[in-house]
Amino acid sequence: MDWRLITYGEFEPAFNMAADEAILEAHLAGEVPPTLRLYGWKPAAISIGYSQKITSQEIQSIKDHGLDVVRRPTGGRAVLHLGDLTYSFVGTSIGDKDKDRAASEHQSNQNSVSILPSSTDRSSPSSVSSPNTVQEGLQPQQGFLSTSVAIAYKQICQGLIEAVKEFGITLELGTSNSDYRANYDCFRATTNADLQYGGKKMIGSAQLRRKNAVLQHGSILLNQDQNKMAEVFGNAQQVNGYRHANLFEVLARSVSMPELEVAMKHGFETAFGKTLVPSQISNYELERIEKLVPKYQISDLTT
């Protein structure tokens, strides 16, 4: 089965987050194949991690700078969606992570030995090789992503690495940084889910899993103002700093969106050995998006 490429479009922030969740749900239900979606934000916005704290004063500052604010379904820190390309990728893991964890706990209780990684294990490879578990009556999807979060990040990030190679640039996976949670800004610290150039982050990603369906989405920095986030969050000491790596700055030229689409398509096809067919969001997904949009529309984000 061919995979889908949903080509670039610009949408309201709440729509973007609802669309990513809707595609995850549709894939879990067997309605759509693995999907790569490329999108932008209109208006530009700052997305906040699922459990990240933010004050009403910070929200007001974001809006005073002409930006919208939305909470992501994934974790992590604040991300500025301006001068970037956002991607989301949805696929299937080789097993149901919740069931893997339950099996691990059961085995541990019986023998005091865990044969499978727990849901918090982000370094040990998964030993799961069982077929997918899907609800009765739904079309099964062949699993290809590891149940290990760390390994799945590497698998998906390989598509991004191959995409950027199309422009003659080699990115490297970041390393875990203990300062990450202390930063309000996703791009001021790196984790092993991020891709960097010259020690500076160019692509930051986050992941969400439901049963054996996996959503990973992230921001690819193209020509983003180095100082914008520091200005928005009132950190004057960080203004005029070299915060991140911009693709256009590294290349010393701009790249058109059609060029970026082709590179992303080729990158994921190379990484996974599949063909991506340009497509549109399905009616099934559109119906789910309509219901999910209110969940992401923010009136007060003080918690």
Contacts in CASP RR format, 6 or more apart in sequence:
PFRMAT RR
TARGET T0000
AUTHOR 0000-0000-0000
METHOD contacts of the structure
MODEL  1
MDWRLITYGEFEPAFNMAADEAILEAHLAGEVPPTLRLYGWKPAAISIGY
SQKITSQEIQSIKDHGLDVVRRPTGGRAVLHLGDLTYSFVGTSIGDKDKD
RAASEHQSNQNSVSILPSSTDRSSPSSVSSPNTVQEGLQPQQGFLSTSVA
IAYKQICQGLIEAVKEFGITLELGTSNSDYRANYDCFRATTNADLQYGGK
KMIGSAQLRRKNAVLQHGSILLNQDQNKMAEVFGNAQQVNGYRHANLFEV
LARSVSMPELEVAMKHGFETAFGKTLVPSQISNYELERIEKLVPKYQISD
LTT
1 33 0 8 1.000
2 33 0 8 1.000
2 274 0 8 1.000
2 275 0 8 1.000
2 276 0 8 1.000
2 277 0 8 1.000
3 33 0 8 1.000
3 34 0 8 1.000
3 35 0 8 1.000
3 36 0 8 1.000
3 268 0 8 1.000
3 272 0 8 1.000
3 274 0 8 1.000
3 275 0 8 1.000
3 276 0 8 1.000
3 277 0 8 1.000
4 32 0 8 1.000
4 33 0 8 1.000
4 34 0 8 1.000
4 35 0 8 1.000
4 36 0 8 1.000
4 276 0 8 1.000
4 277 0 8 1.000
4 279 0 8 1.000
5 35 0 8 1.000
5 36 0 8 1.000
5 37 0 8 1.000
5 38 0 8 1.000
5 261 0 8 1.000
5 264 0 8 1.000
5 265 0 8 1.000
5 276 0 8 1.000
5 277 0 8 1.000
5 278 0 8 1.000
5 279 0 8 1.000
6 23 0 8 1.000
6 35 0 8 1.000
6 36 0 8 1.000
6 37 0 8 1.000
6 38 0 8 1.000
6 39 0 8 1.000
6 278 0 8 1.000
6 279 0 8 1.000
6 280 0 8 1.000
6 281 0 8 1.000
7 38 0 8 1.000
7 261 0 8 1.000
7 278 0 8 1.000
8 38 0 8 1.000
8 39 0 8 1.000
8 40 0 8 1.000
8 85 0 8 1.000
8 257 0 8 1.000
8 260 0 8 1.000
8 261 0 8 1.000
9 38 0 8 1.000
9 39 0 8 1.000
9 40 0 8 1.000
10 39 0 8 1.000
10 40 0 8 1.000
10 41 0 8 1.000
10 42 0 8 1.000
11 19 0 8 1.000
11 39 0 8 1.000
11 40 0 8 1.000
11 41 0 8 1.000
11 42 0 8 1.000
12 41 0 8 1.000
12 42 0 8 1.000
12 43 0 8 1.000
12 68 0 8 1.000
13 41 0 8 1.000
13 43 0 8 1.000
13 45 0 8 1.000
13 47 0 8 1.000
13 68 0 8 1.000
13 69 0 8 1.000
13 70 0 8 1.000
13 81 0 8 1.000
13 296 0 8 1.000
14 70 0 8 1.000
14 293 0 8 1.000
14 294 0 8 1.000
14 295 0 8 1.000
14 296 0 8 1.000
14 297 0 8 1.000
14 298 0 8 1.000
15 289 0 8 1.000
15 293 0 8 1.000
16 39 0 8 1.000
16 40 0 8 1.000
16 41 0 8 1.000
16 70 0 8 1.000
16 86 0 8 1.000
17 47 0 8 1.000
17 70 0 8 1.000
17 71 0 8 1.000
17 72 0 8 1.000
17 73 0 8 1.000
17 292 0 8 1.000
17 296 0 8 1.000
18 288 0 8 1.000
18 289 0 8 1.000
18 292 0 8 1.000
18 293 0 8 1.000
18 295 0 8 1.000
18 296 0 8 1.000
19 37 0 8 1.000
19 39 0 8 1.000
19 88 0 8 1.000
19 281 0 8 1.000
19 285 0 8 1.000
19 289 0 8 1.000
20 37 0 8 1.000
20 73 0 8 1.000
20 88 0 8 1.000
20 90 0 8 1.000
20 215 0 8 1.000
20 217 0 8 1.000
21 73 0 8 1.000
21 215 0 8 1.000
21 288 0 8 1.000
21 292 0 8 1.000
22 281 0 8 1.000
22 285 0 8 1.000
22 286 0 8 1.000
22 288 0 8 1.000
22 289 0 8 1.000
22 292 0 8 1.000
23 32 0 8 1.000
23 35 0 8 1.000
23 37 0 8 1.000
23 88 0 8 1.000
23 90 0 8 1.000
23 215 0 8 1.000
23 281 0 8 1.000
23 285 0 8 1.000
24 90 0 8 1.000
24 208 0 8 1.000
24 210 0 8 1.000
24 213 0 8 1.000
24 214 0 8 1.000
24 215 0 8 1.000
25 210 0 8 1.000
25 213 0 8 1.000
25 288 0 8 1.000
26 32 0 8 1.000
26 282 0 8 1.000
26 284 0 8 1.000
26 285 0 8 1.000
26 288 0 8 1.000
27 33 0 8 1.000
27 34 0 8 1.000
27 35 0 8 1.000
27 90 0 8 1.000
27 91 0 8 1.000
27 92 0 8 1.000
27 141 0 8 1.000
27 213 0 8 1.000
28 210 0 8 1.000
28 211 0 8 1.000
28 212 0 8 1.000
28 213 0 8 1.000
29 135 0 8 1.000
29 138 0 8 1.000
29 284 0 8 1.000
30 134 0 8 1.000
30 138 0 8 1.000
30 139 0 8 1.000
30 140 0 8 1.000
30 141 0 8 1.000
31 139 0 8 1.000
31 282 0 8 1.000
31 284 0 8 1.000
31 285 0 8 1.000
32 282 0 8 1.000
32 284 0 8 1.000
32 285 0 8 1.000
33 141 0 8 1.000
34 89 0 8 1.000
34 90 0 8 1.000
34 91 0 8 1.000
34 92 0 8 1.000
34 141 0 8 1.000
34 144 0 8 1.000
34 274 0 8 1.000
35 88 0 8 1.000
35 89 0 8 1.000
35 90 0 8 1.000
35 91 0 8 1.000
36 87 0 8 1.000
36 88 0 8 1.000
36 89 0 8 1.000
36 264 0 8 1.000
36 265 0 8 1.000
36 268 0 8 1.000
36 276 0 8 1.000
37 87 0 8 1.000
37 88 0 8 1.000
37 89 0 8 1.000
38 85 0 8 1.000
38 86 0 8 1.000
38 87 0 8 1.000
38 260 0 8 1.000
38 261 0 8 1.000
38 264 0 8 1.000
39 86 0 8 1.000
39 87 0 8 1.000
39 88 0 8 1.000
40 81 0 8 1.000
40 84 0 8 1.000
40 85 0 8 1.000
40 86 0 8 1.000
41 68 0 8 1.000
41 81 0 8 1.000
41 82 0 8 1.000
41 86 0 8 1.000
43 66 0 8 1.000
43 67 0 8 1.000
43 68 0 8 1.000
44 66 0 8 1.000
44 67 0 8 1.000
44 68 0 8 1.000
44 80 0 8 1.000
44 81 0 8 1.000
44 82 0 8 1.000
44 83 0 8 1.000
45 67 0 8 1.000
45 68 0 8 1.000
45 69 0 8 1.000
45 70 0 8 1.000
45 81 0 8 1.000
45 82 0 8 1.000
46 62 0 8 1.000
46 67 0 8 1.000
46 68 0 8 1.000
46 69 0 8 1.000
46 70 0 8 1.000
46 78 0 8 1.000
46 79 0 8 1.000
46 80 0 8 1.000
46 81 0 8 1.000
46 229 0 8 1.000
46 232 0 8 1.000
47 69 0 8 1.000
47 70 0 8 1.000
47 71 0 8 1.000
47 72 0 8 1.000
47 78 0 8 1.000
47 79 0 8 1.000
47 81 0 8 1.000
48 54 0 8 1.000
48 69 0 8 1.000
48 70 0 8 1.000
48 71 0 8 1.000
48 72 0 8 1.000
48 78 0 8 1.000
48 301 0 8 1.000
49 71 0 8 1.000
49 72 0 8 1.000
49 74 0 8 1.000
49 75 0 8 1.000
49 76 0 8 1.000
49 77 0 8 1.000
49 78 0 8 1.000
49 206 0 8 1.000
50 71 0 8 1.000
50 72 0 8 1.000
50 73 0 8 1.000
50 74 0 8 1.000
50 75 0 8 1.000
50 76 0 8 1.000
51 75 0 8 1.000
52 71 0 8 1.000
52 75 0 8 1.000
52 76 0 8 1.000
52 77 0 8 1.000
52 78 0 8 1.000
53 303 0 8 1.000
54 69 0 8 1.000
54 78 0 8 1.000
54 301 0 8 1.000
54 302 0 8 1.000
55 302 0 8 1.000
56 300 0 8 1.000
56 301 0 8 1.000
56 302 0 8 1.000
58 233 0 8 1.000
59 69 0 8 1.000
59 298 0 8 1.000
59 300 0 8 1.000
59 301 0 8 1.000
59 302 0 8 1.000
61 232 0 8 1.000
61 233 0 8 1.000
61 234 0 8 1.000
62 68 0 8 1.000
62 69 0 8 1.000
62 232 0 8 1.000
63 69 0 8 1.000
65 228 0 8 1.000
65 231 0 8 1.000
65 232 0 8 1.000
67 80 0 8 1.000
67 82 0 8 1.000
67 232 0 8 1.000
69 298 0 8 1.000
69 301 0 8 1.000
70 296 0 8 1.000
70 297 0 8 1.000
70 298 0 8 1.000
71 296 0 8 1.000
71 298 0 8 1.000
71 301 0 8 1.000
72 79 0 8 1.000
72 206 0 8 1.000
72 217 0 8 1.000
73 208 0 8 1.000
73 215 0 8 1.000
74 206 0 8 1.000
74 207 0 8 1.000
74 208 0 8 1.000
74 215 0 8 1.000
74 217 0 8 1.000
75 206 0 8 1.000
75 208 0 8 1.000
76 186 0 8 1.000
76 206 0 8 1.000
77 180 0 8 1.000
77 181 0 8 1.000
77 183 0 8 1.000
77 184 0 8 1.000
77 185 0 8 1.000
77 186 0 8 1.000
77 189 0 8 1.000
78 184 0 8 1.000
78 185 0 8 1.000
78 186 0 8 1.000
78 229 0 8 1.000
78 233 0 8 1.000
79 186 0 8 1.000
79 187 0 8 1.000
79 204 0 8 1.000
79 218 0 8 1.000
79 219 0 8 1.000
80 185 0 8 1.000
80 187 0 8 1.000
80 219 0 8 1.000
80 224 0 8 1.000
80 228 0 8 1.000
80 229 0 8 1.000
80 232 0 8 1.000
81 219 0 8 1.000
82 224 0 8 1.000
82 225 0 8 1.000
82 228 0 8 1.000
83 221 0 8 1.000
83 222 0 8 1.000
83 223 0 8 1.000
83 224 0 8 1.000
83 225 0 8 1.000
84 219 0 8 1.000
84 220 0 8 1.000
84 221 0 8 1.000
84 222 0 8 1.000
84 224 0 8 1.000
85 219 0 8 1.000
85 220 0 8 1.000
85 222 0 8 1.000
85 257 0 8 1.000
85 260 0 8 1.000
86 217 0 8 1.000
86 218 0 8 1.000
86 219 0 8 1.000
86 220 0 8 1.000
87 160 0 8 1.000
87 217 0 8 1.000
87 218 0 8 1.000
87 220 0 8 1.000
87 264 0 8 1.000
88 215 0 8 1.000
88 216 0 8 1.000
88 217 0 8 1.000
88 218 0 8 1.000
89 156 0 8 1.000
89 215 0 8 1.000
89 216 0 8 1.000
89 217 0 8 1.000
89 268 0 8 1.000
90 213 0 8 1.000
90 214 0 8 1.000
90 215 0 8 1.000
90 216 0 8 1.000
91 141 0 8 1.000
91 143 0 8 1.000
91 144 0 8 1.000
91 145 0 8 1.000
91 213 0 8 1.000
91 214 0 8 1.000
91 215 0 8 1.000
92 132 0 8 1.000
92 141 0 8 1.000
92 142 0 8 1.000
92 143 0 8 1.000
92 144 0 8 1.000
92 145 0 8 1.000
92 212 0 8 1.000
92 213 0 8 1.000
92 214 0 8 1.000
93 143 0 8 1.000
93 145 0 8 1.000
93 146 0 8 1.000
93 147 0 8 1.000
93 152 0 8 1.000
93 209 0 8 1.000
93 212 0 8 1.000
93 213 0 8 1.000
93 214 0 8 1.000
94 126 0 8 1.000
94 128 0 8 1.000
94 129 0 8 1.000
94 130 0 8 1.000
94 132 0 8 1.000
94 143 0 8 1.000
94 144 0 8 1.000
94 145 0 8 1.000
94 146 0 8 1.000
94 147 0 8 1.000
94 212 0 8 1.000
95 128 0 8 1.000
95 130 0 8 1.000
95 131 0 8 1.000
95 132 0 8 1.000
95 133 0 8 1.000
95 143 0 8 1.000
95 147 0 8 1.000
95 212 0 8 1.000
96 132 0 8 1.000
96 133 0 8 1.000
96 211 0 8 1.000
96 212 0 8 1.000
97 119 0 8 1.000
97 147 0 8 1.000
97 209 0 8 1.000
97 211 0 8 1.000
97 212 0 8 1.000
98 119 0 8 1.000
98 211 0 8 1.000
99 133 0 8 1.000
100 116 0 8 1.000
100 117 0 8 1.000
100 126 0 8 1.000
100 128 0 8 1.000
100 147 0 8 1.000
101 116 0 8 1.000
101 118 0 8 1.000
101 119 0 8 1.000
103 115 0 8 1.000
103 116 0 8 1.000
104 114 0 8 1.000
104 115 0 8 1.000
104 116 0 8 1.000
104 117 0 8 1.000
104 118 0 8 1.000
105 114 0 8 1.000
105 118 0 8 1.000
107 113 0 8 1.000
107 114 0 8 1.000
107 115 0 8 1.000
107 116 0 8 1.000
108 114 0 8 1.000
115 127 0 8 1.000
116 126 0 8 1.000
116 127 0 8 1.000
116 128 0 8 1.000
116 147 0 8 1.000
117 124 0 8 1.000
117 125 0 8 1.000
117 126 0 8 1.000
117 147 0 8 1.000
117 148 0 8 1.000
121 148 0 8 1.000
121 149 0 8 1.000
122 148 0 8 1.000
122 149 0 8 1.000
122 150 0 8 1.000
122 192 0 8 1.000
123 148 0 8 1.000
123 150 0 8 1.000
124 148 0 8 1.000
125 146 0 8 1.000
125 148 0 8 1.000
125 151 0 8 1.000
126 146 0 8 1.000
126 147 0 8 1.000
126 148 0 8 1.000
126 151 0 8 1.000
128 147 0 8 1.000
131 140 0 8 1.000
132 140 0 8 1.000
132 141 0 8 1.000
132 142 0 8 1.000
132 143 0 8 1.000
132 212 0 8 1.000
133 211 0 8 1.000
133 212 0 8 1.000
134 140 0 8 1.000
134 141 0 8 1.000
134 212 0 8 1.000
141 212 0 8 1.000
141 213 0 8 1.000
143 212 0 8 1.000
144 155 0 8 1.000
144 272 0 8 1.000
145 152 0 8 1.000
145 155 0 8 1.000
145 156 0 8 1.000
145 214 0 8 1.000
146 152 0 8 1.000
146 155 0 8 1.000
149 207 0 8 1.000
149 209 0 8 1.000
150 192 0 8 1.000
152 207 0 8 1.000
152 214 0 8 1.000
152 216 0 8 1.000
153 192 0 8 1.000
153 193 0 8 1.000
153 205 0 8 1.000
153 207 0 8 1.000
153 216 0 8 1.000
154 173 0 8 1.000
155 271 0 8 1.000
156 205 0 8 1.000
156 216 0 8 1.000
157 173 0 8 1.000
157 193 0 8 1.000
157 195 0 8 1.000
157 203 0 8 1.000
157 205 0 8 1.000
158 271 0 8 1.000
159 267 0 8 1.000
159 268 0 8 1.000
159 270 0 8 1.000
159 271 0 8 1.000
159 272 0 8 1.000
160 171 0 8 1.000
160 195 0 8 1.000
160 203 0 8 1.000
160 205 0 8 1.000
160 220 0 8 1.000
160 264 0 8 1.000
160 267 0 8 1.000
161 170 0 8 1.000
161 171 0 8 1.000
161 195 0 8 1.000
161 271 0 8 1.000
162 266 0 8 1.000
162 267 0 8 1.000
162 268 0 8 1.000
162 270 0 8 1.000
162 271 0 8 1.000
163 263 0 8 1.000
163 264 0 8 1.000
163 266 0 8 1.000
163 267 0 8 1.000
163 268 0 8 1.000
164 170 0 8 1.000
164 171 0 8 1.000
164 195 0 8 1.000
164 202 0 8 1.000
164 247 0 8 1.000
164 263 0 8 1.000
165 267 0 8 1.000
166 262 0 8 1.000
166 263 0 8 1.000
166 266 0 8 1.000
166 267 0 8 1.000
167 247 0 8 1.000
167 251 0 8 1.000
167 255 0 8 1.000
167 263 0 8 1.000
169 197 0 8 1.000
169 247 0 8 1.000
169 250 0 8 1.000
169 251 0 8 1.000
170 197 0 8 1.000
171 195 0 8 1.000
171 196 0 8 1.000
171 197 0 8 1.000
171 202 0 8 1.000
171 203 0 8 1.000
172 195 0 8 1.000
172 196 0 8 1.000
172 197 0 8 1.000
173 192 0 8 1.000
173 194 0 8 1.000
173 195 0 8 1.000
173 196 0 8 1.000
174 190 0 8 1.000
174 191 0 8 1.000
174 192 0 8 1.000
174 194 0 8 1.000
174 195 0 8 1.000
174 196 0 8 1.000
174 201 0 8 1.000
175 190 0 8 1.000
175 191 0 8 1.000
175 192 0 8 1.000
176 191 0 8 1.000
176 192 0 8 1.000
177 189 0 8 1.000
177 190 0 8 1.000
177 191 0 8 1.000
179 189 0 8 1.000
180 189 0 8 1.000
180 190 0 8 1.000
180 191 0 8 1.000
182 189 0 8 1.000
183 189 0 8 1.000
184 229 0 8 1.000
184 233 0 8 1.000
184 235 0 8 1.000
185 229 0 8 1.000
185 230 0 8 1.000
185 233 0 8 1.000
185 243 0 8 1.000
186 204 0 8 1.000
186 219 0 8 1.000
187 201 0 8 1.000
187 204 0 8 1.000
187 221 0 8 1.000
187 229 0 8 1.000
187 243 0 8 1.000
187 244 0 8 1.000
188 229 0 8 1.000
188 238 0 8 1.000
188 243 0 8 1.000
190 196 0 8 1.000
190 199 0 8 1.000
190 201 0 8 1.000
193 204 0 8 1.000
193 205 0 8 1.000
193 206 0 8 1.000
193 207 0 8 1.000
194 201 0 8 1.000
194 203 0 8 1.000
194 204 0 8 1.000
194 205 0 8 1.000
195 201 0 8 1.000
195 202 0 8 1.000
195 203 0 8 1.000
195 204 0 8 1.000
195 205 0 8 1.000
196 202 0 8 1.000
196 245 0 8 1.000
197 245 0 8 1.000
197 250 0 8 1.000
198 245 0 8 1.000
199 245 0 8 1.000
200 242 0 8 1.000
200 243 0 8 1.000
200 244 0 8 1.000
200 245 0 8 1.000
201 221 0 8 1.000
201 244 0 8 1.000
201 245 0 8 1.000
202 220 0 8 1.000
202 221 0 8 1.000
202 244 0 8 1.000
202 245 0 8 1.000
202 246 0 8 1.000
202 247 0 8 1.000
202 250 0 8 1.000
203 218 0 8 1.000
203 219 0 8 1.000
203 220 0 8 1.000
203 221 0 8 1.000
204 218 0 8 1.000
204 219 0 8 1.000
205 216 0 8 1.000
205 217 0 8 1.000
205 218 0 8 1.000
206 216 0 8 1.000
206 217 0 8 1.000
206 218 0 8 1.000
207 214 0 8 1.000
207 215 0 8 1.000
207 216 0 8 1.000
208 214 0 8 1.000
208 215 0 8 1.000
208 216 0 8 1.000
209 215 0 8 1.000
220 247 0 8 1.000
221 244 0 8 1.000
221 245 0 8 1.000
221 246 0 8 1.000
221 247 0 8 1.000
222 246 0 8 1.000
222 247 0 8 1.000
222 248 0 8 1.000
222 255 0 8 1.000
223 246 0 8 1.000
223 247 0 8 1.000
223 248 0 8 1.000
223 249 0 8 1.000
223 254 0 8 1.000
224 244 0 8 1.000
224 246 0 8 1.000
226 240 0 8 1.000
226 241 0 8 1.000
226 242 0 8 1.000
226 243 0 8 1.000
226 244 0 8 1.000
227 238 0 8 1.000
227 239 0 8 1.000
227 240 0 8 1.000
227 241 0 8 1.000
227 243 0 8 1.000
229 243 0 8 1.000
230 236 0 8 1.000
230 238 0 8 1.000
230 239 0 8 1.000
230 241 0 8 1.000
230 243 0 8 1.000
231 239 0 8 1.000
247 255 0 8 1.000
248 254 0 8 1.000
248 255 0 8 1.000
265 276 0 8 1.000
268 274 0 8 1.000
268 276 0 8 1.000
269 275 0 8 1.000
269 276 0 8 1.000
281 289 0 8 1.000
END
